[in-house]
Amino acid sequence: MKVFAISDLHLSFETDKPMDVFGEKWENYEAKIKENATAKVEDDDILLIAGDLSWAMQINEAGSDFDYIGSLPGKKVVVRGNHDYWWKAISTVREELEPRGVFALQNDSVKF
């Protein structure tokens, strides 16, 4: 098992805040991340996403972003970032993420 980490995805599939305003390196970055993860991360590996998952302001605006994260390979573990304004109660976050195969941590841990 390997551990991979990434942060600051700032996904915006349901919001109008594209990252390519920060330069051409951000164009189609979601596809680049998925392609790279698919090439390197195996099912038994851990993919830690260390915050700033989505630009959504409310959790109900982040469903497509969560679907994208869930579609990445490996065992996904996420923690809250300073721009994850949609992240309120951990129970609500887990209700949204766990069906997508994503583990959310907040003052606790997960054991694989």
GROMACS elastic network, one bead per residue, 0.5 to 0.9 nm:
[ bonds ]
;  ai    aj funct       b0    kb
    1    42     6  0.83055   500
    1    43     6  0.89512   500
    1    44     6  0.57615   500
    1    46     6  0.73404   500
    2    41     6  0.79524   500
    2    42     6  0.83616   500
    2    44     6  0.78089   500
    2    46     6  0.63329   500
    2    47     6  0.85903   500
    3    41     6  0.85631   500
    3    45     6  0.58587   500
    3    47     6  0.60573   500
    3    48     6  0.72976   500
    4    37     6  0.89857   500
    4    41     6  0.75261   500
    4    45     6  0.75828   500
    4    46     6  0.61129   500
    4    48     6  0.60382   500
    4    49     6  0.85501   500
    5    46     6  0.82140   500
    5    47     6  0.56914   500
    5    49     6  0.57914   500
    5    50     6  0.69598   500
    6     9     6  0.78043   500
    6    47     6  0.76962   500
    6    48     6  0.63397   500
    6    49     6  0.50297   500
    6    50     6  0.61130   500
    6    51     6  0.84624   500
    7    10     6  0.85429   500
    7    48     6  0.80797   500
    7    49     6  0.51879   500
    7    51     6  0.54753   500
    7    52     6  0.64963   500
    7    53     6  0.73177   500
    7    81     6  0.85324   500
    8    11     6  0.84820   500
    8    49     6  0.80485   500
    8    50     6  0.73301   500
    8    51     6  0.60083   500
    8    53     6  0.60910   500
    8    54     6  0.83412   500
    8    81     6  0.79759   500
    8    83     6  0.87806   500
    9    29     6  0.87933   500
    9    30     6  0.80570   500
    9    33     6  0.89248   500
    9    49     6  0.82833   500
    9    51     6  0.79441   500
    9    52     6  0.61194   500
    9    53     6  0.51302   500
    9    54     6  0.68179   500
    9    55     6  0.89396   500
   10    17     6  0.87582   500
   10    18     6  0.85835   500
   10    19     6  0.74447   500
   10    51     6  0.88321   500
   10    52     6  0.55622   500
   10    53     6  0.50778   500
   10    55     6  0.53557   500
   10    56     6  0.87268   500
   10    65     6  0.89613   500
   10    83     6  0.82433   500
   10    84     6  0.86941   500
   11    14     6  0.85951   500
   11    15     6  0.85278   500
   11    17     6  0.84348   500
   11    18     6  0.79610   500
   11    19     6  0.81297   500
   11    30     6  0.77887   500
   11    52     6  0.83640   500
   11    53     6  0.60783   500
   11    55     6  0.59418   500
   11    56     6  0.81222   500
   11    62     6  0.84451   500
   11    64     6  0.88862   500
   11    65     6  0.58294   500
   11    66     6  0.89961   500
   11    68     6  0.88347   500
   12    16     6  0.65348   500
   12    17     6  0.59665   500
   12    18     6  0.63709   500
   12    19     6  0.82713   500
   12    54     6  0.60433   500
   12    55     6  0.55892   500
   12    56     6  0.68143   500
   12    61     6  0.89886   500
   12    62     6  0.77240   500
   12    64     6  0.83292   500
   12    65     6  0.66754   500
   13    16     6  0.78181   500
   13    17     6  0.87279   500
   13    18     6  0.85637   500
   13    54     6  0.86707   500
   13    55     6  0.89894   500
   13    61     6  0.88679   500
   13    62     6  0.77060   500
   13    63     6  0.86151   500
   13    64     6  0.59189   500
   13    65     6  0.59546   500
   14    17     6  0.89766   500
   14    55     6  0.89625   500
   14    56     6  0.75636   500
   14    61     6  0.60456   500
   14    62     6  0.65727   500
   14    63     6  0.78400   500
   14    64     6  0.65762   500
   14    65     6  0.75704   500
   15    18     6  0.81564   500
   15    55     6  0.70479   500
   15    56     6  0.62797   500
   15    57     6  0.88389   500
   15    61     6  0.71673   500
   15    62     6  0.82074   500
   16    55     6  0.87823   500
   17    20     6  0.89865   500
   17    21     6  0.85981   500
   17    55     6  0.70332   500
   17    56     6  0.89742   500
   18    21     6  0.64731   500
   18    22     6  0.87407   500
   18    26     6  0.87474   500
   18    27     6  0.88965   500
   19    22     6  0.58634   500
   19    23     6  0.78613   500
   19    26     6  0.58514   500
   19    27     6  0.74706   500
   19    29     6  0.83425   500
   20    23     6  0.52618   500
   20    24     6  0.59223   500
   20    25     6  0.72448   500
   20    27     6  0.50989   500
   20    28     6  0.80268   500
   20    29     6  0.83677   500
   21    24     6  0.78341   500
   21    26     6  0.78298   500
   21    27     6  0.87511   500
   22    25     6  0.79834   500
   22    26     6  0.68012   500
   23    26     6  0.58768   500
   23    27     6  0.75310   500
   24    27     6  0.52705   500
   24    28     6  0.89476   500
   25    28     6  0.83249   500
   25    29     6  0.74231   500
   26    29     6  0.50785   500
   26    30     6  0.85186   500
   27    30     6  0.83484   500
   28    31     6  0.55499   500
   28    32     6  0.65524   500
   28    33     6  0.89270   500
   29    33     6  0.60930   500
   29    34     6  0.85511   500
   30    33     6  0.52286   500
   30    34     6  0.62525   500
   30    35     6  0.86013   500
   30    68     6  0.86652   500
   31    34     6  0.51121   500
   31    35     6  0.59968   500
   31    36     6  0.85005   500
   32    35     6  0.51125   500
   32    36     6  0.60672   500
   32    37     6  0.84604   500
   33    36     6  0.52052   500
   33    37     6  0.59872   500
   33    38     6  0.84251   500
   33    72     6  0.89525   500
   34    37     6  0.51033   500
   34    38     6  0.59223   500
   34    39     6  0.84906   500
   34    68     6  0.86922   500
   34    71     6  0.85242   500
   34    72     6  0.63840   500
   34    73     6  0.85298   500
   35    38     6  0.51868   500
   35    39     6  0.62278   500
   35    40     6  0.87921   500
   36    39     6  0.51647   500
   36    40     6  0.62942   500
   36    41     6  0.82439   500
   37    40     6  0.52239   500
   37    41     6  0.52789   500
   37    42     6  0.85329   500
   37    47     6  0.87604   500
   37    72     6  0.68305   500
   37    73     6  0.66816   500
   37    74     6  0.87811   500
   38    41     6  0.58001   500
   38    42     6  0.75784   500
   38    72     6  0.70416   500
   38    73     6  0.61093   500
   39    42     6  0.82811   500
   40    73     6  0.89015   500
   41    44     6  0.82270   500
   41    45     6  0.60836   500
   41    46     6  0.78516   500
   41    47     6  0.75049   500
   41    72     6  0.85898   500
   41    73     6  0.59223   500
   41    74     6  0.59730   500
   42    45     6  0.53170   500
   42    46     6  0.83681   500
   42    73     6  0.62004   500
   42    74     6  0.54828   500
   42    75     6  0.88450   500
   43    46     6  0.81118   500
   43    73     6  0.58643   500
   43    75     6  0.67712   500
   44    73     6  0.88526   500
   44    74     6  0.57933   500
   44    75     6  0.67668   500
   45    73     6  0.81745   500
   45    75     6  0.61543   500
   45    76     6  0.87626   500
   46    73     6  0.87358   500
   46    74     6  0.54501   500
   46    76     6  0.60563   500
   46    77     6  0.72324   500
   46   112     6  0.88494   500
   47    72     6  0.85538   500
   47    73     6  0.77663   500
   47    74     6  0.58961   500
   47    75     6  0.58120   500
   47    77     6  0.62053   500
   47    78     6  0.84713   500
   48    75     6  0.82018   500
   48    76     6  0.59375   500
   48    78     6  0.58836   500
   48    79     6  0.81316   500
   49    52     6  0.83743   500
   49    53     6  0.74694   500
   49    69     6  0.89571   500
   49    76     6  0.72123   500
   49    77     6  0.61150   500
   49    79     6  0.67029   500
   49    80     6  0.89933   500
   50    53     6  0.80318   500
   50    77     6  0.81965   500
   50    78     6  0.58605   500
   50    79     6  0.53262   500
   50    80     6  0.70154   500
   50    81     6  0.68629   500
   51    54     6  0.87089   500
   51    78     6  0.66414   500
   51    79     6  0.52502   500
   51    82     6  0.72141   500
   51    83     6  0.78075   500
   51    84     6  0.71264   500
   52    55     6  0.75300   500
   52    79     6  0.85049   500
   52    80     6  0.67004   500
   52    82     6  0.64921   500
   52    83     6  0.52347   500
   52    84     6  0.52657   500
   52    85     6  0.89075   500
   53    56     6  0.89152   500
   53    65     6  0.77109   500
   53    66     6  0.84212   500
   53    69     6  0.85503   500
   53    78     6  0.82392   500
   53    79     6  0.87829   500
   53    80     6  0.79018   500
   53    81     6  0.73797   500
   53    83     6  0.80471   500
   53    84     6  0.65381   500
   54    57     6  0.83897   500
   54    62     6  0.65881   500
   54    65     6  0.64250   500
   54    66     6  0.83315   500
   54    83     6  0.77449   500
   54    84     6  0.62720   500
   54    85     6  0.85375   500
   54    86     6  0.81080   500
   55    61     6  0.89431   500
   55    62     6  0.79424   500
   55    83     6  0.70379   500
   55    84     6  0.68456   500
   55    85     6  0.77496   500
   55    86     6  0.82242   500
   56    59     6  0.68319   500
   56    60     6  0.82495   500
   56    61     6  0.54843   500
   56    62     6  0.55217   500
   56    65     6  0.87450   500
   56    84     6  0.74968   500
   56    85     6  0.70743   500
   56    86     6  0.60445   500
   57    60     6  0.86520   500
   57    61     6  0.70153   500
   57    62     6  0.82090   500
   57    84     6  0.76138   500
   57    85     6  0.52840   500
   57    87     6  0.85761   500
   58    61     6  0.54916   500
   58    62     6  0.71448   500
   58    85     6  0.70072   500
   58    87     6  0.77394   500
   58    88     6  0.88845   500
   59    62     6  0.53631   500
   59    63     6  0.73945   500
   59    85     6  0.84771   500
   59    87     6  0.67520   500
   59    88     6  0.83271   500
   59    92     6  0.85407   500
   59    93     6  0.77259   500
   59    96     6  0.83209   500
   60    63     6  0.62711   500
   60    86     6  0.82505   500
   61    64     6  0.79187   500
   61    65     6  0.85188   500
   61    86     6  0.82531   500
   62    65     6  0.51426   500
   62    66     6  0.61781   500
   62    67     6  0.86695   500
   62    86     6  0.78942   500
   63    66     6  0.50680   500
   63    67     6  0.61575   500
   63    68     6  0.86821   500
   63    96     6  0.78964   500
   64    68     6  0.62257   500
   64    69     6  0.86997   500
   65    68     6  0.51524   500
   65    69     6  0.63998   500
   65    70     6  0.86577   500
   66    69     6  0.50654   500
   66    70     6  0.60462   500
   66    71     6  0.85535   500
   66    96     6  0.78870   500
   66    97     6  0.66651   500
   66   100     6  0.73098   500
   66   102     6  0.84099   500
   67    70     6  0.50076   500
   67    71     6  0.61666   500
   67    72     6  0.89611   500
   67    97     6  0.85773   500
   67   100     6  0.65926   500
   68    71     6  0.51059   500
   68    72     6  0.67564   500
   69    72     6  0.54598   500
   69    73     6  0.87957   500
   69    76     6  0.76931   500
   69   100     6  0.81285   500
   69   101     6  0.88730   500
   69   102     6  0.75941   500
   70    73     6  0.79018   500
   70    76     6  0.73141   500
   70    97     6  0.78371   500
   70    98     6  0.89639   500
   70    99     6  0.87535   500
   70   101     6  0.57389   500
   70   102     6  0.60263   500
   71   100     6  0.78883   500
   71   101     6  0.85470   500
   72    75     6  0.86852   500
   72    76     6  0.77859   500
   73    76     6  0.77406   500
   75   101     6  0.73220   500
   75   102     6  0.70537   500
   75   103     6  0.79548   500
   75   112     6  0.88296   500
   76   101     6  0.69600   500
   76   103     6  0.61072   500
   76   104     6  0.85598   500
   77   102     6  0.58788   500
   77   104     6  0.58393   500
   77   105     6  0.71704   500
   77   110     6  0.84513   500
   78   102     6  0.72009   500
   78   103     6  0.61723   500
   78   105     6  0.62321   500
   79   103     6  0.87486   500
   79   104     6  0.59501   500
   79   105     6  0.53422   500
   79   106     6  0.66789   500
   80    83     6  0.81586   500
   80    84     6  0.61179   500
   80    85     6  0.89846   500
   80    87     6  0.70061   500
   80   104     6  0.82280   500
   80   105     6  0.78780   500
   80   106     6  0.75959   500
   81    84     6  0.52936   500
   81    85     6  0.84805   500
   81    87     6  0.88913   500
   82    85     6  0.74692   500
   83    86     6  0.85146   500
   84    87     6  0.56171   500
   84    88     6  0.88848   500
   85    88     6  0.74685   500
   86    93     6  0.87666   500
   87    90     6  0.73516   500
   87    92     6  0.83036   500
   87    93     6  0.64426   500
   88    91     6  0.86843   500
   88    92     6  0.74030   500
   88    93     6  0.72838   500
   89    92     6  0.54631   500
   89    93     6  0.64774   500
   89    94     6  0.88172   500
   90    94     6  0.60556   500
   90    95     6  0.85242   500
   90   104     6  0.76471   500
   90   105     6  0.80543   500
   90   106     6  0.68888   500
   91    94     6  0.51765   500
   91    95     6  0.62025   500
   91    96     6  0.88417   500
   92    95     6  0.50317   500
   92    96     6  0.64937   500
   92    97     6  0.87501   500
   93    96     6  0.53247   500
   93    97     6  0.61600   500
   93    98     6  0.83841   500
   93   104     6  0.71778   500
   94    97     6  0.50078   500
   94    98     6  0.54186   500
   94    99     6  0.83641   500
   94   102     6  0.81582   500
   94   103     6  0.71088   500
   94   104     6  0.60953   500
   94   105     6  0.88703   500
   95    98     6  0.60135   500
   95    99     6  0.71731   500
   96    99     6  0.66059   500
   96   100     6  0.74731   500
   96   102     6  0.88924   500
   97   100     6  0.52682   500
   97   101     6  0.66057   500
   97   102     6  0.51130   500
   97   103     6  0.66844   500
   97   104     6  0.72132   500
   98   101     6  0.50040   500
   98   102     6  0.50058   500
   98   103     6  0.58966   500
   98   104     6  0.78288   500
   99   102     6  0.73801   500
  100   103     6  0.89004   500
  103   110     6  0.77382   500
  104   109     6  0.88669   500
  104   110     6  0.87460   500
  105   108     6  0.58780   500
  105   109     6  0.60964   500
  105   110     6  0.74874   500
  106   109     6  0.76741   500
